[in-house]
Amino acid sequence: MSDVMTLIREQIENNPVLLYMKGSPDAPQCGFSARTAQAVMAAGERFAFVDVLANPEIRAKLPEYANWPTFPQLWVQGELIGGCDIVAEMHEKGELVDLIKRAAVNPESESE
């Protein structure tokens, strides 16, 4: 496994809620990333993010790692939730807040 793939795996494992996006939550660089970040921020919990524009190696390898071709990508407790459309739909249904709050309150223990 390449160093970049290892880095991606570690980022996903070490952050209960992780958003791979273009730009940052405060300064998104595309509309899809903006909508996704807003939905995640609406849950009111801290989350990690990676700006794929500032990390071209991650931008190149994450679609291969995730088997998901586009950005943004929301990961919760090591699972790919999806991109903008899925996250927005979950947000509208109220499912996203519950998912994120559970992950923030009960991060998976290190002793699995």
Secondary structure in CASP SS format (residue, H / E / C, confidence):
PFRMAT SS
TARGET T0000
AUTHOR 0000-0000-0000
METHOD secondary structure of the structure
MODEL  1
M C 1.00
S C 1.00
D H 1.00
V H 1.00
M H 1.00
T H 1.00
L H 1.00
I H 1.00
R H 1.00
E H 1.00
Q H 1.00
I H 1.00
E H 1.00
N H 1.00
N C 1.00
P C 1.00
V E 1.00
L E 1.00
L E 1.00
Y E 1.00
M E 1.00
K C 1.00
G E 1.00
S E 1.00
P C 1.00
D C 1.00
A E 1.00
P E 1.00
Q C 1.00
C C 1.00
G H 1.00
F H 1.00
S H 1.00
A H 1.00
R H 1.00
T H 1.00
A H 1.00
Q H 1.00
A H 1.00
V H 1.00
M H 1.00
A C 1.00
A C 1.00
G C 1.00
E C 1.00
R C 1.00
F C 1.00
A E 1.00
F E 1.00
V E 1.00
D E 1.00
V C 1.00
L C 1.00
A C 1.00
N C 1.00
P H 1.00
E H 1.00
I H 1.00
R H 1.00
A H 1.00
K H 1.00
L H 1.00
P H 1.00
E H 1.00
Y H 1.00
A H 1.00
N C 1.00
W C 1.00
P C 1.00
T C 1.00
F C 1.00
P C 1.00
Q E 1.00
L E 1.00
W E 1.00
V E 1.00
Q C 1.00
G C 1.00
E E 1.00
L E 1.00
I E 1.00
G E 1.00
G C 1.00
C H 1.00
D H 1.00
I H 1.00
V H 1.00
A H 1.00
E H 1.00
M H 1.00
H H 1.00
E H 1.00
K H 1.00
G C 1.00
E H 1.00
L H 1.00
V H 1.00
D H 1.00
L H 1.00
I H 1.00
K H 1.00
R H 1.00
A H 1.00
A H 1.00
V H 1.00
N C 1.00
P C 1.00
E C 1.00
S C 1.00
E C 1.00
S C 1.00
E C 1.00
END
